[in-house]
Amino acid sequence: MQYAIGTHVVHPAHGAGTIIDIREHEMNDGLRNYYVIQFSDQNLTVSVPVRRTEEIGIRDVMTEGKFEQVMKTLSLRPKQLPQDYKERRHALSVLVHSGRPVDVAEAVRDLIWRREEKHLTLADSRFLDQARTMLIEEMVLATGQSHQEIDTAIEAALLEAMAKQMASPDEKVH
């Protein structure tokens, strides 16, 4: 997929950003074009080869329909994360770095529940912060709403999920 300067995109590892330039670099086998993506929330700029964007997982910002799916995911009953630290870290890494906003939302929801139920390790807290930031940044670009409006909407959906879990705690969390 071809992108223009000023296009908002999502990188699976860094989240939402904006293409600020397209540069040519001389390589051994000729000239190659690179998208320069600025991630404002991280004060980070990354160059991505134009011909490898799909392989790397660069994609368009979520649609309105995907936004609704994300909000629904956030409000569903949380799933139980693995008790084993290494298994949990792997499961969270897969979700957060999948590049799919619904997976990132699932990680946020499940980590919030774990925080309510037990406590979060330092690594869990970092995953939660990273996932929540990635989700908010993309949702802001997708909707044009402010960070505060998106954060409030996410918080409301998470409260709904926590209420569902607390209303029937005996039901098995998948």
Stockholm file with secondary structure:
# STOCKHOLM 1.0

chainA/1-174         MQYAIGTHVVHPAHGAGTIIDIREHEMNDGLRNYYVIQFSDQNLTVSVPVRRTEEIGIRDVMTEGKFEQVMKTLSLRPKQLPQDYKERRHALSVLVHSGRPVDVAEAVRDLIWRREEKHLTLADSRFLDQARTMLIEEMVLATGQSHQEIDTAIEAALLEAMAKQMASPDEKVH
#=GR chainA/1-174 SS CCCCTTCEEEETTTEEEEEEEEEEEEETTEEEEEEEEEEGGGTEEEEEEGGGHHHHTCEECCCHHHHHHHHHHHHSCCCCCCSSHHHHHHHHHHHHTSSCHHHHHHHHHHHHHHHHHSCCCHHHHHHHHHHHHHHHHHHHHHHCCCHHHHHHHHHHHHHHHHHHHHHSTTSCCC
#=GC SS_cons         CCCCTTCEEEETTTEEEEEEEEEEEEETTEEEEEEEEEEGGGTEEEEEEGGGHHHHTCEECCCHHHHHHHHHHHHSCCCCCCSSHHHHHHHHHHHHTSSCHHHHHHHHHHHHHHHHHSCCCHHHHHHHHHHHHHHHHHHHHHHCCCHHHHHHHHHHHHHHHHHHHHHSTTSCCC
//
